[in-house]
């Protein structure tokens, strides 16, 4: 299989790798670069555990070819905290007990981040819609929805 050069920014740091043509972004991130925060769940694009943000859009890394990300800015859950301080969404997930096994958490947080980036004060229905591409088998979703609403309120109070 032919190797192809790929360059992108991952969580603010430049990355340049040679990868096998046809490699998914999920495998490039986890196996080549070592960012294991996106999770490989279904590998079919239906669970959302592998969600990342590419140039401001939520994308499923299991369905995205790494070679299509040349020049892109990619954010994973591991890139949200700064200087050891959790991002408000990460903090809200902890504070509201929105994780149980935690497998879906990275995808849920990335979906919520895109929502809050575009809609800083979402309604409950908007949160439900934004998270609808992510499957959680443990929480019943209510704690996750509350975590997103809590983070939105905290962001609103910090902006005021």
Secondary structure, 3 states (H helix, E strand, C coil): CCEEEEEEEECCEEEEEEEECCCEHHHHHHHHHCCCCCCCCCCCCCCCCCEEEECCEEEECCCCEHHHHCCCEEECHHHCCECCECCHHHHHHHHCCCCCCCCCHHHHHHHHHHHHHHCCCCCHHHHHHHHCCCCCCCCCCHHHHHHHHHHHHHHHHHHC
